[in-house]
Amino acid sequence: MSSEQIDELCTDWLEGNCATGIAVQYKNHSLVIPIWNSPELNNCLETLRQALSIAFNPDKSLGSIEHSEARRKLGLPMNRLAIPEIFIKAFSGDYK
């Protein structure tokens, strides 16, 4: 997977498995740079890491996993509809 696909996978998983406001907090590379994240986002990302570890060999890196296989094993739909971030912020109450 490319870094863009990893970020997309993380965002989609967060949207389906954590509070709405958590997915909006995810920025590029939040998975690998936890110091920039809120404690809530880091907690959700740790849950995602555990799910990935269960779905795949813990020694396997995300870069070596096929994007479609990761989405399938995490129960994410294959056809992702992009929702503009402004809509997500507006409906989650984070719009300023």
Backbone as numpy.savetxt, mean C-alpha at the origin, in Angstrom:
# Nx Ny Nz CAx CAy CAz Cx Cy Cz
8.72 -6.36 -9.51 7.88 -5.18 -9.51 8.76 -3.94 -9.51
8.27 -2.92 -10.13 8.96 -1.63 -10.11 8.57 -0.89 -8.83
9.28 0.17 -8.52 8.95 0.94 -7.31 7.56 1.57 -7.43
7.17 1.96 -8.64 5.82 2.52 -8.83 4.75 1.46 -8.57
5.00 0.24 -9.00 4.04 -0.84 -8.77 3.97 -1.19 -7.29
5.09 -1.14 -6.60 5.10 -1.40 -5.16 4.29 -0.34 -4.43
4.49 0.93 -4.79 3.72 2.01 -4.18 2.23 1.85 -4.46
1.88 1.47 -5.69 0.47 1.24 -6.04 -0.11 0.10 -5.22
0.64 -0.98 -5.11 0.20 -2.14 -4.33 -0.04 -1.74 -2.87
0.89 -0.99 -2.30 0.75 -0.55 -0.91 -0.48 0.33 -0.73
-0.66 1.29 -1.62 -1.81 2.19 -1.52 -3.12 1.43 -1.63
-3.20 0.53 -2.60 -4.43 -0.26 -2.78 -4.70 -1.13 -1.56
-3.67 -1.75 -1.01 -3.85 -2.61 0.17 -4.30 -1.77 1.36
-3.68 -0.61 1.55 -4.06 0.26 2.66 -5.50 0.72 2.53
-5.93 1.07 1.31 -7.31 1.52 1.09 -8.31 0.43 1.47
-7.96 -0.82 1.22 -8.89 -1.90 1.50 -8.79 -2.48 2.90
-7.71 -2.19 3.63 -7.49 -2.87 4.90 -7.27 -1.95 6.10
-7.19 -0.66 5.88 -6.97 0.29 6.98 -7.97 1.43 6.86
-7.95 2.32 7.83 -8.85 3.47 7.80 -8.56 4.33 6.57
-9.57 4.98 6.06 -9.46 5.78 4.84 -8.32 6.80 4.93
-8.18 7.46 6.04 -7.16 8.48 6.18 -5.74 7.94 6.13
-5.55 6.67 6.42 -4.21 6.07 6.41 -3.68 5.97 4.98
-4.50 5.52 4.06 -4.05 5.36 2.67 -3.64 6.70 2.07
-4.29 7.78 2.46 -3.97 9.10 1.93 -2.59 9.55 2.41
-2.17 9.05 3.57 -0.87 9.44 4.12 0.30 8.80 3.37
0.03 7.71 2.65 1.11 6.99 1.96 1.69 7.84 0.85
3.00 8.01 0.88 3.72 8.73 -0.18 4.71 7.76 -0.81
5.30 8.12 -1.93 6.28 7.26 -2.59 7.34 6.80 -1.59
7.60 5.52 -1.59 8.65 4.89 -0.79 8.36 4.89 0.71
7.13 5.14 1.14 6.79 5.09 2.57 7.06 3.73 3.17
6.97 2.69 2.36 7.20 1.34 2.86 8.63 1.16 3.35
9.59 1.77 2.66 11.00 1.56 3.00 11.61 2.72 3.79
10.89 3.82 3.94 11.40 4.95 4.71 10.38 5.29 5.81
10.34 4.49 6.87 9.30 4.66 7.88 9.43 5.91 8.75
10.58 6.55 8.76 10.76 7.72 9.61 9.85 8.87 9.20
9.42 8.92 7.95 8.55 9.99 7.47 7.07 9.71 7.76
6.76 8.52 8.21 5.36 8.09 8.37 4.84 8.35 9.77
3.52 8.43 9.86 2.86 8.49 11.16 2.92 7.11 11.80
2.78 7.01 13.12 2.76 5.70 13.76 1.63 4.80 13.22
0.49 5.40 12.91 -0.63 4.62 12.39 -0.30 4.01 11.03
0.32 4.82 10.16 0.71 4.31 8.84 1.76 3.22 8.99
2.74 3.42 9.84 3.76 2.39 10.05 3.15 1.10 10.58
2.16 1.21 11.44 1.49 0.03 11.97 0.78 -0.74 10.85
0.08 -0.03 9.98 -0.60 -0.67 8.85 0.42 -1.28 7.88
1.53 -0.57 7.63 2.55 -1.10 6.72 3.21 -2.35 7.30
3.35 -2.41 8.61 3.89 -3.62 9.24 2.93 -4.78 9.04
1.64 -4.52 9.13 0.64 -5.56 8.86 0.74 -6.03 7.41
0.95 -5.10 6.49 1.14 -5.45 5.08 2.40 -6.31 4.91
3.48 -5.93 5.56 4.72 -6.73 5.48 4.47 -8.16 5.97
3.71 -8.29 7.05 3.40 -9.62 7.57 2.55 -10.41 6.57
1.59 -9.75 5.94 0.75 -10.41 4.93 1.60 -10.87 3.75
2.54 -10.03 3.33 3.43 -10.40 2.22 4.35 -11.55 2.62
4.79 -11.55 3.87 5.66 -12.62 4.35 4.93 -13.96 4.38
3.65 -13.91 4.72 2.84 -15.13 4.73 2.57 -15.60 3.31
2.27 -14.65 2.41 1.93 -14.98 1.03 3.14 -15.46 0.23
4.31 -14.94 0.57 5.54 -15.27 -0.15 6.60 -15.70 0.85
7.65 -16.25 0.37 8.79 -16.60 1.21 9.32 -15.32 1.86
9.53 -15.29 3.18 10.02 -14.07 3.84 11.35 -13.55 3.28
12.13 -14.41 2.66 13.42 -14.00 2.10 13.29 -13.40 0.71
12.10 -13.44 0.14 11.88 -12.93 -1.21 11.64 -11.42 -1.17
12.33 -10.67 -2.03 12.14 -9.22 -2.06 10.96 -8.87 -2.96
10.36 -7.71 -2.70 9.24 -7.27 -3.53 9.65 -7.08 -4.98
10.89 -6.69 -5.20 11.36 -6.48 -6.56 11.39 -7.75 -7.39
11.43 -8.91 -6.72 11.49 -10.17 -7.45 10.12 -10.84 -7.59
9.09 -10.20 -7.09 7.73 -10.75 -7.15 6.99 -10.11 -8.31
6.23 -10.91 -9.05 5.41 -10.38 -10.14 4.26 -9.56 -9.55
4.00 -8.41 -10.14 2.95 -7.50 -9.67 1.59 -8.20 -9.62
1.24 -8.89 -10.68 -0.08 -9.54 -10.73 -0.20 -10.65 -9.69
0.90 -11.37 -9.44 0.88 -12.44 -8.43 0.69 -11.84 -7.03
1.38 -10.75 -6.75 1.24 -10.09 -5.44 -0.18 -9.60 -5.24
-0.77 -8.98 -6.27 -2.14 -8.50 -6.15 -3.11 -9.66 -5.91
-2.90 -10.75 -6.64 -3.78 -11.91 -6.48 -3.68 -12.49 -5.07
-2.46 -12.66 -4.57 -2.28 -13.27 -3.25 -2.76 -12.37 -2.11
-2.75 -11.06 -2.33 -3.25 -10.13 -1.32 -4.75 -9.86 -1.46
-5.37 -10.45 -2.48 -6.81 -10.28 -2.68 -7.19 -8.92 -3.25
-6.26 -8.31 -3.99 -6.54 -7.00 -4.60 -7.01 -7.19 -6.03
-7.95 -6.38 -6.49 -8.41 -6.50 -7.87 -7.29 -6.20 -8.86
-7.34 -6.84 -10.00 -6.31 -6.64 -11.02 -6.49 -5.33 -11.77
-7.72 -4.91 -11.97 -7.99 -3.68 -12.70 -8.16 -2.55 -11.70
-7.12 -1.76 -11.58 -7.14 -0.66 -10.62 -7.67 0.59 -11.31
-8.67 1.20 -10.70 -9.21 2.46 -11.19 -8.54 3.59 -10.41
-7.83 4.44 -11.08 -7.14 5.54 -10.40 -8.16 6.58 -9.95
-8.10 6.91 -8.67 -8.96 7.96 -8.12 -8.06 9.14 -7.80
-8.36 10.31 -8.36 -7.52 11.46 -8.08 -7.41 11.73 -6.59
-6.20 12.06 -6.14 -5.94 12.27 -4.72 -6.83 13.35 -4.12
-7.19 14.35 -4.91 -8.04 15.43 -4.41 -9.40 14.91 -3.96
-9.94 13.90 -4.66 -11.21 13.31 -4.27 -11.07 12.53 -2.97
-9.98 11.79 -2.85 -9.75 11.02 -1.63 -9.64 11.97 -0.44
-8.89 13.05 -0.60 -8.74 14.02 0.49 -10.07 14.68 0.83
-10.84 15.02 -0.20 -12.11 15.69 0.03 -13.09 14.80 0.80
-13.14 13.53 0.45 -14.08 12.63 1.10 -13.59 12.10 2.43
-12.30 12.20 2.71 -11.78 11.74 4.00 -11.69 12.88 5.00
-12.02 14.10 4.57 -12.00 15.25 5.46 -10.62 15.90 5.59
-9.65 15.47 4.76 -8.30 16.03 4.83 -8.09 17.17 3.84
-9.11 17.58 3.15 -8.95 18.63 2.13 -8.79 19.99 2.81
-7.78 20.72 2.37 -7.55 22.06 2.93 -7.46 23.06 1.82
